[in-house]
Structures are given as structure tokens and as C-alpha cells.
């Protein structure tokens, strides 16, 4: 099998190919930050890269100074009219986030919480735990979400301004190609994604935190599928907690997306702490990119 696939790869014009790697059965699937999947646009085309829940980018030592969105966008050759919008409601994170993107003139930080489409802008309560300092990765509108992560923690709250997702995109995306949306808002992800009009908010690719969605994940996936998106494996999170959906721009990309999703599904038992409860885990043999 391995010989046949390697022989096929040597005789194709594909820029990447499927590789079977028996030495990575127990290795987590790669973040989409390491992959090339966006359509090629003219150099003068303006693109929007939007991250909701930006935190401090890749300047947090607790994540080993890694952030999928930051790494993904910073390795792209940006066009003169591209725009990077980083949304982070925690005012304590904003100054560090500015340092993260200091060398990118097209990067702009908006300090608001994001609401589902159609809701009125208002002051919003965010809950956080003192033990999550200094960057409060688990700040959420849902106190129980914070308590789940810090059951013995000292829970506090702060009031922040908010903006509905449709109004945000209308304000920052006017005249731009909606290229990439990364969203991690600790509890509101499914509500925001299911509220969006995907005909007008037509991003090429979307990465969202799916690990906390529970049964809501199926509804999100159905809505995105109805809007023409395909599941494409692991999203931006370096620990495999995000899902990627994209609109394939050719048949090869559609095939790659499906293989990436097989790889993600194979690792779901590992993400849930049950690496041996599913035979799907063995499907991680199928790698979808060259190292």
C-alpha cells in the first residue's frame, strides 16, 4: 500500500499528496495553520482575516507561545489591501496583543465582545477566574463555563462593550474578500455561527472551537454544509480542539478536505482522553500533507 501511494505521488502534478505514515499513528493531526488551502487571488485584491477571541496572539507562555491564527496569517504573503482584524474583549490582553502584531500595519484590534447576529449592541458581563491570570484564556459570558475549568477558582466579572457579528463584519469587511474567520469565544461559538447569514458572510474558510459545543456541533455542521462548506479537519487550535470548514475551489481541494476530516475524526477519541475506544483512530495512518 505504501509503495503504491508513493509511486502514485511521483507521477502526479499535485502540489501535495496523500502519504501513509505508520510512525505517526499516535501523533495528533496537524493544525490548519500548517496547511495551504486558500484560493489564490490577484495581488491587488483586499482580503479580510478576522479573529474573534484573539487573546494575546502567540505571546502566551502557557500555550508555548503558539497561536494558530497568528502563525497562519503571519506566514502568508499579504497583499497591500489586506486587512487583519483581531477582536478581543479583555482590556488586559489588548496591550500584549498589540505587541504581537506590532510589525503588521494592516492589523487592527477591536476590544469588544461578539454577540450573535441580530442582537443589539450592549454592555456585556464576562466572567473569569483569578487563577487564569494574567491573560484569562477562559473568560466567558457563561459563569458555569469558567467554573467548569476552575471549580475551586475565585470567579469574578467585568463589563465590556459588545457588537453583533453581522454588524462587525459589515463594518470591517466592506469591499474586501471574506477570506478567513477564526472564532473562539468560550461558550457562544455555536450561537454566533448558527445566527450568521452565510450568503452575505461568505468566508472562504472558517475555524471554530468545537470541543465545547456538545450536541450543538451537529447543528453548526449542518448549517455550514447547507451553505456549501465542507468539513476539512482540524482547525487553528494547536491541540486539535478546533474544526475547519472551507469552500473548495477545485476538486483536489475538496478531496483533501475530506481526507483532513477523516484524520480529525480518527483523533477524536484521543482528544476526549479515550485513544483506544475507536477503530477510527487507526485512520491516522493517512496523512494529508508532506512533512
C-alpha positions in Angstrom: 0.0 0.0 0.0 2.7 2.5 1.0 4.7 1.7 -2.2 1.7 2.2 -4.4 0.8 5.6 -2.9 4.4 6.8 -3.0 4.6 5.6 -6.7 1.3 7.5 -7.5 2.6 10.6 -5.9 5.8 10.6 -8.0 3.6 10.5 -11.1 1.1 13.3 -10.3 1.2 17.1 -10.7 -0.5 17.7 -7.3 1.3 20.2 -5.1 0.8 17.8 -2.2 -0.2 14.2 -1.9 -1.6 11.6 0.5 1.2 9.9 2.4 0.8 6.8 4.6 3.0 7.1 7.7 2.9 4.2 10.1 5.2 6.1 12.5 2.5 8.7 13.3 -0.4 6.6 14.4 -0.3 8.3 17.8 0.6 11.7 16.6 -2.0 14.5 16.7 -3.3 15.7 13.3 -1.7 18.9 12.1 -3.3 22.3 12.7 -4.7 24.0 9.6 -2.1 26.7 10.4 0.4 24.5 8.7 -1.6 23.9 5.5 -2.2 25.8 2.3 -5.9 25.8 1.4 -6.9 29.3 0.4 -7.7 30.3 -3.2 -5.1 32.3 -5.0 -6.2 35.9 -5.6 -4.8 38.8 -7.6 -2.1 40.7 -5.7 -4.3 43.8 -5.6 -7.2 42.0 -4.0 -8.0 43.0 -0.5 -8.7 40.1 1.9 -10.2 40.1 5.4 -8.6 37.9 8.0 -10.8 38.0 11.1 -10.0 36.5 14.5 -12.7 36.6 17.2 -11.2 35.9 20.6 -7.6 36.8 19.8 -6.3 36.7 23.3 -2.6 37.8 23.2 -1.8 36.0 20.0 1.3 33.9 20.3 2.8 35.7 23.3 1.3 33.5 26.0 3.8 31.1 27.6 1.0 28.8 28.7 0.4 27.9 25.1 4.1 27.5 24.5 4.0 30.8 22.6 1.8 29.3 19.9 -1.4 30.6 18.3 -2.8 29.0 15.1 -4.3 32.2 13.7 -1.3 34.3 14.3 1.1 31.7 12.8 -1.2 31.1 9.8 -1.6 34.7 8.8 2.0 35.8 9.5 3.3 33.2 7.1 1.0 34.3 4.2 2.3 36.8 1.7 -0.1 39.7 2.4 -1.5 42.0 -0.3 -1.3 45.8 0.1 -5.1 46.0 0.6 -5.4 43.1 3.0 -6.9 43.7 6.5 -6.3 41.8 9.7 -9.0 42.3 12.4 -8.3 41.0 15.9 -11.3 41.1 18.3 -10.5 40.7 22.0 -12.9 41.9 24.7 -10.5 41.6 27.7 -8.8 45.0 28.0 -5.9 43.4 29.9 -4.9 41.4 26.8 -5.1 44.2 24.3 -1.6 45.8 25.0 0.1 42.4 24.7 -1.9 41.7 21.5 -0.6 45.0 20.1 2.9 43.8 20.7 2.2 40.6 18.9 1.1 42.4 15.7 3.3 45.5 16.0 5.0 44.8 12.7 1.8 44.5 10.7 0.4 47.8 9.6 -2.8 46.2 8.3 -3.6 44.6 11.7 -6.3 46.3 13.8 -7.5 45.4 17.3 -11.2 45.9 18.3 -11.9 45.5 22.0 -15.5 44.2 22.2 -17.3 41.0 22.9 -19.2 39.5 20.0 -22.9 38.6 20.0 -25.0 36.5 17.7 -26.3 38.3 14.6 -29.3 40.5 15.1 -28.8 41.2 18.8 -28.4 44.8 19.9 -25.0 46.1 21.0 -24.9 46.4 24.7 -22.7 46.2 27.8 -21.9 42.5 28.4 -20.7 40.7 31.5 -17.6 38.5 31.2 -16.7 36.0 34.0 -13.2 35.0 34.7 -11.1 33.2 37.4 -8.2 34.8 39.2 -6.3 31.6 38.7 -6.4 32.1 34.9 -4.3 35.2 35.1 -2.6 37.0 33.6 -4.3 36.5 30.2 -7.7 34.9 31.2 -8.0 32.4 28.4 -11.3 31.1 29.8 -13.1 34.5 30.1 -16.8 33.8 29.1 -20.3 35.3 29.2 -21.2 32.0 30.9 -20.1 31.7 34.5 -20.7 27.9 34.5 -18.2 27.6 31.7 -15.5 29.3 33.8 -16.5 27.3 36.8 -16.1 24.1 34.8 -12.5 24.9 34.2 -11.8 26.4 37.6 -14.1 24.6 40.0 -12.1 25.8 43.0 -11.3 29.2 41.5 -12.1 32.7 42.6 -14.7 33.8 40.0 -15.0 37.5 39.2 -16.7 39.5 36.5 -16.1 42.6 34.3 -18.4 44.6 32.0 -17.3 45.1 28.4 -18.9 46.6 25.3 -20.3 44.2 22.7 -21.2 44.1 19.0 -23.3 41.6 17.0 -21.3 39.6 14.4 -23.2 40.9 11.4 -22.6 44.5 12.3 -18.9 43.8 12.9 -18.4 42.1 9.5 -20.4 44.9 7.8 -18.1 47.5 9.4 -14.7 45.8 8.7 -15.3 43.8 5.6 -16.8 46.3 3.2 -15.2 45.9 -0.2 -12.9 43.0 1.0 -12.9 39.4 0.1 -14.0 37.5 3.2 -11.1 35.1 3.4 -10.7 33.6 6.8 -12.7 33.6 10.1 -11.2 32.2 13.3 -13.6 32.1 16.3 -13.1 31.0 19.9 -15.4 32.8 22.3 -15.6 30.3 25.1 -19.3 29.3 25.0 -21.0 31.4 22.3 -19.4 29.8 19.3 -22.4 27.8 18.2 -24.9 30.6 18.8 -22.8 33.0 16.7 -22.2 30.6 13.9 -25.8 29.5 13.6 -27.0 33.1 13.6 -25.0 34.2 10.6 -26.3 34.7 7.1 -23.8 32.7 5.1 -24.8 34.2 1.8 -23.6 37.6 2.8 -20.9 36.5 5.3 -19.3 34.2 2.7 -15.9 33.4 4.1 -13.6 31.1 2.2 -12.6 29.3 5.4 -13.8 29.1 9.0 -12.1 27.7 12.0 -14.1 27.4 15.3 -13.6 25.8 18.7 -15.9 22.7 18.5 -14.7 20.8 21.5 -17.2 22.5 23.9 -20.2 22.6 21.6 -21.7 19.2 22.5 -24.8 18.4 20.6 -24.8 21.9 19.1 -21.9 20.9 16.9 -24.1 18.8 14.7 -26.4 21.8 14.0 -23.4 24.0 13.2 -22.0 21.4 10.8 -25.4 21.0 9.1 -25.9 24.8 8.6 -22.4 25.2 7.2 -22.9 22.2 4.9 -26.2 23.6 3.6 -24.2 26.8 2.9 -21.8 25.0 0.7 -18.9 24.4 3.1 -17.2 21.1 3.6 -15.6 19.8 6.9 -11.8 20.0 6.4 -10.3 18.5 9.6 -8.5 20.2 12.4 -8.8 24.0 12.7 -6.4 26.5 14.1 -6.0 25.2 17.6 -2.6 23.6 18.2 -4.2 21.0 20.5 -6.8 19.8 17.9 -9.8 21.4 19.6 -11.0 23.4 16.6 -12.7 22.3 13.4 -12.0 23.8 9.9 -14.7 24.3 7.2 -13.9 25.7 3.8 -15.4 26.2 0.4 -13.3 24.1 -2.0 -12.1 26.0 -5.1 -11.4 22.8 -7.1 -11.9 19.0 -6.9 -8.5 18.3 -5.5 -9.1 20.7 -2.6 -12.4 19.0 -1.9 -10.7 15.6 -1.8 -8.0 17.0 0.6 -10.7 18.5 2.8 -12.4 15.1 3.2 -9.1 13.4 4.0 -8.3 16.0 6.6 -11.7 15.4 8.1 -11.1 11.7 8.3 -7.9 12.4 10.1 -9.6 14.7 12.6 -12.3 12.1 13.3 -9.7 9.5 13.8 -8.2 11.6 16.6 -11.4 12.5 18.4 -11.0 9.6 20.9 -7.6 10.9 21.8 -8.9 14.5 22.3 -11.5 13.1 24.6 -9.0 11.0 26.5 -10.1 7.7 25.1 -7.4 6.8 22.5 -8.3 3.1 22.2 -12.1 3.2 22.1 -12.5 3.6 18.4 -11.0 1.8 15.4 -11.2 5.1 13.6 -8.1 6.0 15.4 -6.1 3.8 13.0 -7.1 6.0 10.1 -4.5 8.4 11.3 -2.2 6.3 9.1 -3.4 8.5 6.2 -1.5 11.8 6.3 -2.7 14.6 4.0 0.4 16.6 3.5 4.1 16.2 3.2 6.2 16.9 6.3 
